Structures are given as structure tokens and as C-alpha cells.
């Protein structure tokens, strides 16, 4: 009988009954890697980078164990979407590609894809392809799929009915006794809700966490709540139906237990760097505080020690429920709450120079706005004081900007939304919750993409009317058109700066012109002014004396906010442009205008370029993982053939799409012989160390260029 091997990690803990049934129906034996041991943890080095969360590293380790045991057919599913209206976390989407790019011994990764967001037909073909490899005809594969879903649903129902954990259910499933066992007896007090990803809760590295809590009473977990009930709880949140699938199940179960008074305490167990957890954490903490129920966030990693874990559990179990349920106190934080006045004043966090265009459009609609404070240490601290622990830096700084704006007279905050694979779409809702917890009274206006028009145009139109204080449509359209041209002019001027910094005789000349240009664009009163200023800037640029410097070309890519925010990326473009030896020509394709052309009002050139980037990424990452993850991979793969000497990859700490990309870029760098320097940006990133690494990288590029010239 042919055999396929499944790592005991990630999807195994959610969908083992599905894949066990699917392969058995095809006549294929499925082997699961042994439980995690200390030796397994040592094999996490198979993961090429340090940034992925523990769940990803464990999957790499279990894959390595299977490979070392001689297995050459591994199944690692690509879970894009398990429901029609949401996605899975980017790590579930990208993990088969991450492992595939780390292989060097000819083993095969079977990566069947489930993508309910796109319907059924396309992703089912990926299962047919797997079945074809094992000699099964399409009709047999489709029958196996139907049977697999039936067993998975029966399994999930059995866990609810009998109050079993996933691991207890797996044991009974293997023994053939699952569907005949008796329902659970009455719970003993206290009742402790312990929710979190099963690949954290039930992996041996957590030192049998549930056993510790069961010493005190009955433990209820997320899988003991019917999926429909968990979804119903999440649907009470704004756009809750679009929350990531597995995280929605965890959050919904926690809310279910809290709102029905079924638990005396609630614990959220997560792993270090888990991105989606930073979103659901705030909702659970808020609800627990409202109900007066003690809440514990327990974050684990491979270095978590048993003694410290037991001590934290003991201390938590000594906490008594609050007699006066209320929101978490925030009196210790230095705040000056701004109460919402009748006056209509908008503030907005920004990215690069985007606020220039938006504030201009608002002014043309007759709406007063406040200039957004640039990212700074002060703004960072304002956001950091109240942000979830493992949320990414863009969240922290934009939250800090919101606080500053509210304290300086804003009565409305305008923020982007859009629920997808990246956390960005959830920023506004969590930030709204945190700001209200501090006592601010304001209106959060969340603006989402109008596409697809049939589904989203009505809501987009209403939001736009709110943001413009019910300005006429003619006025709004004219304002947006003018604002767009300001944005496009600034982005075009930056491209000119990228090139001229590499050739100007007197370095810094173009930067002085650009700074004045941005100020004038802000003050421009109409399109004629914008076009005139753009002509003048080009003329100034053309008049700058240049020299033949033979520069190296460096492509800057990564997560868009970090790429465009100069304070956060340590002025990387100015730093590169100021290099005297070698001189540097920066290639930075990511911009607000480019994003607008690809996603809002597509142009032929932008769509064609995006297609080209995706095609270049396909051999390494054949699916979009959210944010700019696939674009980072594609732009790196294209770099050498497009005359680029080296790539600088920028990403905020814990950014899920870029973590996937970074992992894969390691192979691209080696395979295509293109140097790559990755910066993981945090609030602790130091300027001196940053500059030293850039200088060393440029020395490498210079030596490679000189060696080519010699030969």
C-alpha cells in the first residue's frame, strides 16, 4: 500500500480526521510523525529563519523527522479558506511552500488546497492532482472528499456532545470507539475555560497544560462549543463573520463561555509572535472584564519552563472573580481624553505622504482635518502603552497617532479597513476598542475597498458620505481626483529622487528640492498648480549636475507601511542615497499610487506588472498570503534579470505575510545568486546597528560589481 506522511503540527490538530479518511478512501496509508520530544525541538533548525511562530517551526521539525525516517511523500495542506466569507491565517496558506523551498533531497510535498472563498471547483482540482499521483481516478477522489468531510463533521459533533478535547477524540477515533462513547458527566467546580490553538494546547512542548488546570476543576476548551454557536457569538462583532477561521472558533468559544456564565475563569493560550492572537486577545479581555471573570493570557514558546508555568497557573487560580465587573482600569496611563464635540474634525493615521492627499481631498469637501503627526518616539510611546503584546509596529504607531489627534481636537478618526488575510483590516476595530477603554469619545470611520462593486459599493458610498460630512457627490469626486494627483505627483517625484541621488555631483541637492516640493504640493489649490509644480520639479531635477558614478542598484521591498515610513525604516532610502562609495540607485516599486492602480482603479500597466510579479513568484509561492508577501517573493525573483544588484527586505516584527516571504526568499537568494538583506523592524531597532549592516551589505554589492568588471 502506498504511504503518505503528515507532520504532527498545525493542520493535523484541526483536520486529521479529514485527511485520514481522504487517503484511506484512496487506498493510501497515512503516517503521522511521533509526538514532539526534545530531539524534535532540535530539528527546528530545518526552518531557514527565526521569525516564524512556534507552530511553523514545529511543523518544519516534524517534517524533518519524517524525512529522516525515509518518507518521501509528505502532505502539508494549503488552507486558504474553510468558509465562504473568511480566510485562514497566512501561515496556514504559506506553510507548504515554506517547507517545499527548504527541501534539498528530492522529497515531494503534496499541498492540496482548500479555498471555500473561491468556491469549490478550482481547489478540488488540487485534490484530484494528489489522487492522480497515487493512481486514483477523479471520481474516486471526489467521493473520498465527500466522505472526508462527513467524518470530519461527525468528529467535531462528537467532541461537543461528549466534551472531549481534540487529542482525546483522536485516541478514540483510532481505537474505533469515538462514536459510541457516553456523554461527559456533570462538571466539577471551578470551571476553567482554556482556549487556544490545539497545536499549542496539545503539543507535548506545553508540558501537559490541561492537566495542570484539571487539578483545580473542570476544563472546557474551544472544540467543546458547537461551531454554529461559536460563529453566532463572533457575528455580534462588526464584520465578525470575516475573522480568520480558526481564530473565529477560538474567540467565539471564549465569548460563548463568558456570556453564558459557564466558566469561572478564562485562559487564552498562545504562542510567541502569533499575529491573529493579538486581535482576538483584546475581545476576550474586554468581555471577561465586563463579566468580572479573571482572564489570563498565557504565551508559550520552546523555551517555556515547567516551573514558571506552574507558578503562573497557581497564582491565577488564586484570583477571585470581581464583584464589580467593569472595564480594565487605565488610570495609570498618561491621557487627556478628548470628548467628541459637535464640531466635525477628522484626524487620520498616515503612511508615507498619503495624508497630504487625503487631507487635501477633505479640505476640498469643506471638512476640517488635523495634520497627522509624523511617526516619532513620542507617537510610538502613546501607542505602545495600550497595544496588545505581539501586535505589529504599524498598529502601535497608527494607534499613537490616533491618540495624539484626539488630544489635539479631532472628533472623528478615519482609518482603512478591509478584512483579508493580513491583520490590517482589524486594526481600526481593535484601536477603537482600546481608545474607548481609555475614555476617548469619538467616531471611528472605517473605509473599505469598494470592490467588488456589487457587494461593497453601497457601504463604501455611505462611509464616504460620513467622512465628507455629506458633501455632494460632484464635490467628492472632484476632491478625490485632485487628491489622487497630489499623491501621484509626490510618488513620481520620489522616483526621480531615487535615481538622481546615485548621480548628483553634490549629494543632498535633490533632497532639498523634494522637501520644498512636498510643502508646495500640500498648499496647491488645484490641478493646474499640481501639474505646474511637477513640471518645475522635473526642471530642477534636470538642472542638477551629475556624474558617471557606476552605482549599484538596490531594490527595497517588503510590507508597504514599513517601506514608506521613513522614521520606522531609519530613513533607508536617504541612507542608501547618501552612500559615497558605492553610489546607490534605489529601486522601490511599492508606493501608494501603485497600490491604488492595482486595487482600486486598475490600470493596464499596473495589472500587467502585478501579473508578471505573480508569475515570477509562482515557482516559490503559488498563492497569495496577504499583504505584500507574494509580491516580495516575486520582486526578489525578478531582481537579477531586471538589473538589480541586491535586495533589502523590510518587515515589521510578527508580520505574518512577510514572515512567509522571508522564509522563501532565503532559497531565492541562494538559487538566483542575488544578495538579500532583511530587516525585522521593532520599536527597539537601533540606528547605529542598522547603518552598520547597510554599509556591510553595500560593501558586498560593490565587491561583486568590481569582480564582474574585472572578468
URBELRA-V870933 format. One record per pair of residues at least 6 apart in sequence whose ideal C-beta (glycine too) atoms are under 6 Angstrom apart, sorted by the first residue. I is the first residue (numbers start at 1). J is the second residue. D is the distance in Angstrom with one decimal. If there is no record, write none. Layout:
I&J&D + I&J&D
This chain:
1&29&4.9 + 2&28&5.1 + 2&134&5.4 + 3&29&4.6 + 3&31&5.7 + 4&23&5.8 + 4&28&5.5 + 4&30&5.6 + 4&73&4.8 + 4&75&5.0 + 5&31&4.7 + 5&66&4.3 + 5&71&3.9 + 5&74&5.1 + 6&12&5.8 + 6&30&5.8 + 6&32&5.2 + 6&75&5.3 + 7&33&5.3 + 7&59&5.1 + 7&62&3.6 + 7&63&4.9 + 8&32&5.3 + 8&33&4.6 + 8&62&5.2 + 9&58&4.6 + 9&59&3.8 + 9&62&5.0 + 9&199&5.8 + 10&55&5.5 + 10&59&5.1 + 10&199&5.4 + 11&77&5.1 + 13&198&3.9 + 13&199&4.3 + 17&151&5.1 + 17&152&4.9 + 17&155&4.2 + 18&148&4.6 + 18&152&4.1 + 20&30&5.6 + 21&147&5.7 + 21&148&4.3 + 21&151&4.3 + 22&144&5.0 + 22&148&4.0 + 23&30&4.5 + 25&144&3.5 + 25&147&5.3 + 26&131&5.7 + 26&134&5.7 + 26&136&4.7 + 26&144&5.4 + 28&134&5.2 + 33&62&4.2 + 33&65&5.0 + 33&66&5.1 + 35&204&5.2 + 36&203&5.3 + 36&204&4.6 + 36&205&5.3 + 40&61&5.0 + 41&302&5.6 + 43&61&4.1 + 43&64&4.3 + 44&57&4.3 + 44&61&4.5 + 46&60&4.5 + 46&64&4.1 + 47&57&4.9 + 47&60&3.9 + 48&102&5.7 + 48&663&5.7 + 48&666&4.2 + 49&662&5.5 + 49&663&5.1 + 51&659&4.9 + 52&659&5.4 + 53&271&5.1 + 53&273&4.5 + 53&274&5.2 + 54&271&4.3 + 54&301&5.4 + 54&302&5.9 + 55&199&5.1 + 55&271&5.9 + 56&91&5.4 + 63&99&5.4 + 66&74&6.0 + 67&107&5.7 + 72&107&4.7 + 73&108&5.4 + 74&109&5.4 + 75&110&4.6 + 76&96&4.1 + 76&99&5.8 + 76&109&5.6 + 76&111&5.9 + 77&112&5.5 + 78&96&5.1 + 78&111&4.8 + 78&113&4.2 + 79&88&4.5 + 79&92&4.2 + 79&114&5.5 + 80&93&5.3 + 80&115&3.9 + 81&87&4.9 + 81&115&5.1 + 81&116&4.8 + 81&117&3.8 + 82&116&5.9 + 82&245&4.6 + 83&116&5.6 + 83&245&5.7 + 84&116&5.2 + 85&241&5.1 + 85&242&5.6 + 86&242&5.0 + 86&245&5.6 + 87&421&4.8 + 88&245&5.3 + 89&244&5.3 + 89&276&5.2 + 90&421&5.1 + 90&625&4.2 + 90&626&4.8 + 90&656&4.1 + 90&657&4.9 + 90&660&5.7 + 93&623&5.9 + 93&625&4.8 + 94&625&4.5 + 94&660&3.5 + 96&109&5.4 + 96&111&3.6 + 97&621&4.8 + 98&663&4.6 + 99&109&5.8 + 100&109&4.5 + 101&620&5.8 + 101&664&4.9 + 101&667&4.2 + 110&130&5.0 + 112&126&4.7 + 112&127&4.7 + 112&130&5.1 + 113&123&4.7 + 113&126&4.4 + 114&123&5.7 + 115&123&4.3 + 127&141&5.6 + 127&145&5.8 + 128&138&4.9 + 128&141&4.9 + 131&141&3.6 + 158&178&5.5 + 159&169&5.1 + 159&223&4.7 + 160&224&5.8 + 160&226&5.1 + 161&183&5.8 + 162&181&5.6 + 162&183&5.3 + 162&184&5.5 + 163&184&3.5 + 163&224&5.1 + 165&221&5.5 + 166&198&4.7 + 166&223&5.4 + 167&202&4.6 + 172&178&3.8 + 187&218&3.6 + 188&217&5.6 + 188&218&5.3 + 189&217&5.6 + 190&217&4.2 + 190&264&4.0 + 191&217&5.9 + 191&218&4.9 + 191&263&5.0 + 191&264&5.4 + 192&213&5.1 + 192&217&5.8 + 192&219&5.3 + 192&265&5.0 + 193&220&5.1 + 193&257&4.4 + 193&263&3.8 + 193&266&4.4 + 194&213&5.7 + 194&219&5.3 + 194&221&5.7 + 194&267&4.7 + 195&222&4.5 + 195&250&5.0 + 195&253&5.5 + 195&254&4.8 + 195&268&5.8 + 196&268&5.9 + 196&269&3.4 + 196&270&5.8 + 200&269&5.6 + 200&271&5.1 + 201&269&5.6 + 206&300&5.9 + 207&306&4.8 + 210&219&5.5 + 212&313&5.2 + 213&219&5.0 + 216&317&5.1 + 222&249&5.8 + 222&250&5.0 + 222&253&3.7 + 225&253&4.1 + 225&256&5.0 + 229&256&5.6 + 230&249&5.3 + 230&252&2.9 + 230&253&5.0 + 231&252&5.9 + 233&252&4.3 + 233&255&4.0 + 233&256&5.0 + 234&240&3.9 + 234&243&5.8 + 234&248&4.9 + 234&251&5.8 + 234&252&4.3 + 235&241&5.4 + 238&429&5.8 + 239&419&5.5 + 242&419&3.6 + 244&276&5.2 + 247&276&4.4 + 247&280&5.2 + 251&280&4.2 + 251&283&5.8 + 254&284&4.7 + 255&287&5.8 + 257&263&4.4 + 258&287&4.9 + 258&288&6.0 + 258&291&5.3 + 265&294&4.7 + 266&288&5.4 + 266&293&5.8 + 266&295&5.2 + 267&296&4.7 + 267&298&5.8 + 268&284&5.6 + 268&297&5.2 + 269&298&4.8 + 270&277&4.1 + 270&299&5.3 + 271&300&5.8 + 272&299&5.8 + 272&301&3.9 + 273&390&5.8 + 273&654&4.9 + 275&423&5.6 + 275&654&5.4 + 275&656&4.5 + 278&388&4.2 + 278&390&4.8 + 278&391&4.1 + 279&426&4.8 + 281&297&6.0 + 281&388&5.2 + 282&388&5.9 + 282&430&5.1 + 282&433&5.8 + 285&295&5.4 + 288&295&3.7 + 289&327&5.3 + 289&328&5.1 + 290&325&5.8 + 291&325&5.5 + 292&321&5.3 + 292&322&3.7 + 292&325&3.2 + 293&321&5.9 + 294&319&4.4 + 296&316&4.7 + 327&437&5.5 + 330&438&5.2 + 333&385&5.5 + 335&438&5.3 + 336&407&5.0 + 337&439&3.9 + 337&440&5.1 + 338&406&4.4 + 338&407&5.5 + 339&441&4.7 + 340&411&4.8 + 340&441&4.3 + 340&442&5.1 + 341&411&5.5 + 344&469&5.1 + 345&368&5.0 + 345&409&5.6 + 345&410&5.2 + 345&411&4.9 + 346&362&5.9 + 346&367&5.9 + 346&369&4.5 + 346&412&4.8 + 346&414&5.4 + 347&370&4.8 + 347&405&3.0 + 347&410&3.2 + 347&413&5.6 + 348&414&4.2 + 349&398&3.6 + 349&401&4.3 + 350&372&4.4 + 351&561&5.1 + 351&564&5.3 + 352&564&3.4 + 353&490&4.8 + 354&592&5.0 + 355&372&4.4 + 356&486&5.9 + 356&522&5.3 + 357&483&4.2 + 357&486&4.6 + 357&487&3.7 + 359&369&4.7 + 360&483&4.9 + 360&486&5.4 + 361&479&4.2 + 361&480&5.4 + 361&483&3.4 + 362&369&4.8 + 364&479&3.6 + 364&482&6.0 + 365&468&4.2 + 365&471&4.0 + 365&475&5.7 + 365&476&6.0 + 365&479&4.9 + 367&468&5.9 + 367&469&5.3 + 370&405&5.5 + 370&408&5.9 + 370&410&5.3 + 372&401&5.9 + 373&379&5.6 + 373&401&5.9 + 373&404&5.0 + 375&397&5.0 + 375&565&5.5 + 375&567&4.0 + 375&568&5.8 + 379&397&5.9 + 379&400&4.0 + 379&401&5.6 + 380&397&5.7 + 380&400&5.8 + 380&683&5.7 + 382&400&3.7 + 382&403&4.5 + 383&396&4.1 + 383&397&5.6 + 383&399&3.8 + 383&400&3.1 + 384&396&5.4 + 386&434&5.0 + 387&396&4.7 + 390&654&5.4 + 392&652&4.4 + 392&654&5.1 + 392&655&5.4 + 393&652&4.2 + 393&681&6.0 + 394&561&4.4 + 394&652&5.8 + 395&427&5.4 + 399&431&5.0 + 402&413&5.3 + 406&440&5.1 + 406&442&5.8 + 411&442&5.8 + 412&443&4.7 + 412&445&5.7 + 413&444&5.3 + 414&445&5.0 + 414&467&5.6 + 415&428&4.0 + 415&446&5.7 + 416&447&5.9 + 417&425&5.5 + 417&428&5.4 + 417&446&4.0 + 417&448&4.4 + 418&425&4.5 + 418&448&4.8 + 418&449&5.4 + 419&425&4.2 + 420&626&5.8 + 421&626&2.8 + 422&626&4.0 + 422&627&4.2 + 422&657&5.8 + 428&444&5.9 + 428&446&4.5 + 432&444&4.2 + 445&466&5.5 + 445&467&5.2 + 447&463&5.1 + 450&456&5.5 + 450&457&5.2 + 450&460&3.9 + 468&476&5.4 + 482&527&5.8 + 485&527&5.8 + 485&530&5.1 + 486&521&5.4 + 486&530&5.8 + 487&592&5.4 + 487&593&5.8 + 488&593&4.7 + 489&521&5.9 + 489&530&5.4 + 489&534&4.9 + 491&591&4.4 + 491&593&4.3 + 493&514&5.8 + 493&517&5.6 + 493&537&5.5 + 496&541&5.0 + 497&510&5.2 + 497&514&5.3 + 498&586&4.2 + 500&510&4.4 + 500&541&5.8 + 501&577&3.1 + 502&551&3.9 + 502&583&4.8 + 502&584&5.8 + 502&585&3.8 + 503&546&4.0 + 503&549&5.6 + 504&510&5.9 + 504&544&5.2 + 504&546&5.8 + 505&545&4.5 + 505&547&5.3 + 507&578&6.0 + 509&544&5.3 + 513&540&4.9 + 517&537&4.9 + 520&533&5.3 + 521&533&6.0 + 524&530&5.0 + 549&583&4.0 + 551&583&4.0 + 551&584&5.6 + 551&585&4.4 + 552&582&4.8 + 552&584&5.8 + 552&645&4.3 + 552&701&4.4 + 552&705&5.7 + 553&585&4.8 + 553&587&5.7 + 553&643&6.0 + 553&644&5.1 + 553&645&5.1 + 554&576&5.8 + 554&584&5.5 + 554&586&5.8 + 554&646&5.2 + 554&648&6.0 + 555&587&4.4 + 555&639&5.3 + 555&644&4.6 + 555&647&4.8 + 556&586&6.0 + 556&588&4.5 + 556&648&5.0 + 557&632&5.2 + 557&635&4.9 + 558&632&5.8 + 558&649&5.0 + 558&650&3.7 + 558&651&5.0 + 558&658&5.9 + 559&627&6.0 + 559&628&5.8 + 559&651&5.1 + 559&652&5.9 + 559&655&5.2 + 559&658&5.1 + 560&590&5.4 + 560&628&5.6 + 562&568&5.5 + 562&569&5.7 + 562&650&4.7 + 562&652&5.3 + 562&681&5.4 + 563&590&5.1 + 563&650&5.4 + 568&681&5.9 + 569&650&5.5 + 570&687&5.6 + 570&690&4.7 + 573&586&5.3 + 575&694&5.9 + 576&584&4.3 + 576&586&5.4 + 579&698&5.8 + 582&698&6.0 + 582&702&4.3 + 587&644&6.0 + 597&603&4.7 + 597&606&3.6 + 598&606&4.7 + 598&610&5.3 + 613&631&5.6 + 613&634&3.6 + 614&634&6.0 + 616&634&4.4 + 616&637&4.1 + 616&638&4.7 + 617&630&5.1 + 617&633&4.2 + 617&634&3.5 + 620&633&5.4 + 620&664&5.0 + 621&630&5.5 + 621&633&4.6 + 621&664&5.5 + 624&630&4.9 + 625&657&4.8 + 625&660&4.9 + 626&657&4.4 + 627&657&3.6 + 629&657&3.1 + 629&658&5.9 + 629&660&5.2 + 629&661&4.4 + 632&661&4.0 + 633&661&5.1 + 633&664&5.5 + 636&647&5.3 + 636&665&5.2 + 636&668&5.1 + 637&668&5.5 + 639&647&5.4 + 639&674&5.1 + 640&672&5.4 + 640&674&4.8 + 645&701&4.8 + 646&675&4.3 + 646&701&4.7 + 647&676&4.6 + 648&677&5.1 + 649&676&6.0 + 649&678&4.3 + 650&679&5.3 + 651&658&3.6 + 651&680&5.8 + 652&681&5.2 + 653&680&5.3 + 653&682&4.4 + 662&678&5.6 + 665&676&5.7 + 669&676&4.3 + 675&700&5.7 + 677&697&4.5
